[in-house]
Amino acid sequence: METDPSTSPKTDPYIALRFPEFRSFLGMRFFLTFAYQIQAVVIGWYIYHLTKDPLSLGMIGLAEAIPAIGIALYGGYVADKSEKTFLLKCILSGMFISSGVLFLITLPQFSAQIGNSHVVWLIYAMIFSIGIARGFLGPAVFSLMALIIPREHYPNSSTWNSTSWQIASIAGPATGGLIYAYGGISVTFFVVLVLLAASFCCTFFIKKRPPNFIPKENIVKSLSEGIRFVFNSKMMLGAMSIDLFSVFFGGAVALIPVIASEVLHVGAEQFGMLRAAPALGAVLTMLFMARHSPMDKPWRNLLLAVTGFGVSIICYGLSTNFYLTLIFLFFEGVFDSVSVIIRSTIMQLLTPDEMRGRVSAVNSMFIGSSNEIGAFESGLTAKLMGIVPAVVFGGSMTLLVVTVTYFKTRVLVPLGLKEIHAGEN
């Protein structure tokens, strides 16, 4: 007989995992992220193989970020007023269709007929469609998780949610690199389709719940309400802003295909290891944080974490040794994971249930696509400045952002989360 989660002590580091629906939710996110990471790593490697242009890697991020940002607010509005499980099924179906098209267009007999340039543009088109799905996915997932876990367990559920994501991010690039090296691009996309189907199946174990928001005014006013809420919360706005600019300038991880090929001179297997290194650092740190929360002084810890992130990016850019580069990318993931836990916990605790979709949409506009926009920035600066200067520039700008933020928000540094929450209420 399974233990009733409500009787477990609040200090139990596994309390969130004792809820069956949350386990199904984690399964859905794990398989989806696993598929997404495999797809992302092989698309980057495949397109660079076809074009030999670092800007083409930046274009991958831009093709996904534009629709994700453009539709994010509407996606949040839809998530708030919709039944979340059905919405997830629709989103996953759309992503499955887009990945199915990627599988078809990369078949050797198809790509040989239409030529490499047409294949590249068709890939960008499918990435664009996946970006549209992402605009709805973030708010739907954020809203659903809050409905299946009691509020007092949000910090623990955020840790395990992020840990699951990071584990998939470790397995994804490494698996993608191996499958691509030994099976080719088409076999890799077939595996992606299988994983997406597994993610879809997990949603059948999550109960349907009626929406907790019924619009009583027009869509513009409803969306404005979510925006006003975020901008009136100093800590939430500050956390989103620092993450946006640090990831924008620190998006040099997108240049790993170029670093692997042109600087380190390694193949697809080592490339997969490089892509997995940040996620390995992140997941180990998150497992540690399941017992040792960074929320005692969240703002201080956030600033320290982003500082470490910037330093790791600079060292990664200057390294010419494969193993040193692995270490620096590992620590990039360590510091980034602390930022993720603090930011996600702040959002879960400070957001009212009826506004979760819209607030998550604003967060997506700030952060959800900052990696993709940062990838474009890195690709552009790499083309203009060269690979190593572009990476060092990105890390240096991240440190500048942290410094400016510190001087503007010093009052938050010594405060605990409860003190900040009380001050905002």
Number of C-alpha atoms within 10 A of each C-alpha: 3 7 9 9 16 11 8 13 10 14 11 13 18 17 19 26 18 15 19 15 20 23 18 19 22 23 21 27 23 25 24 23 23 28 30 21 24 28 22 18 25 25 22 21 22 18 23 19 12 13 14 13 15 24 21 21 27 26 19 26 27 25 22 25 29 19 20 29 25 14 19 31 29 21 26 31 27 21 30 26 17 19 17 26 20 15 17 22 16 15 20 22 16 16 23 20 15 20 25 16 15 24 20 15 20 22 15 12 10 12 16 12 10 11 10 15 13 13 20 21 12 16 23 22 17 20 25 22 20 25 26 24 25 26 29 28 27 22 30 30 21 21 26 24 20 21 15 18 18 13 12 10 17 20 21 25 27 24 28 26 24 23 26 21 22 26 19 27 27 26 21 28 29 25 24 31 27 19 21 23 16 12 12 18 23 18 15 23 27 16 18 26 21 14 22 25 18 17 25 22 14 19 21 15 15 18 11 13 14 10 16 16 17 10 12 8 8 8 13 11 12 17 20 12 14 23 17 11 19 22 13 11 17 16 23 19 17 18 25 20 17 23 26 24 20 26 28 24 29 35 26 31 23 26 24 24 28 23 25 21 17 11 17 19 14 14 13 22 18 19 26 28 19 27 28 29 24 26 29 24 23 29 25 17 20 26 15 12 20 21 14 12 17 17 22 14 19 27 28 19 19 26 23 16 20 26 22 20 28 28 20 24 27 24 19 29 26 15 17 16 12 18 12 14 22 20 18 24 27 23 24 28 26 25 25 24 28 26 24 20 26 23 23 20 19 21 22 22 17 17 20 13 17 16 24 28 35 31 29 32 33 25 29 28 22 19 23 22 27 25 24 26 26 27 29 28 25 30 30 19 22 23 16 12 14 13 23 20 15 25 29 23 20 26 28 19 18 28 22 16 22 22 13 11 16 18 9 11 14 12 10 18 15 13 17 15 19 12 13 17 16 8 10 12 8
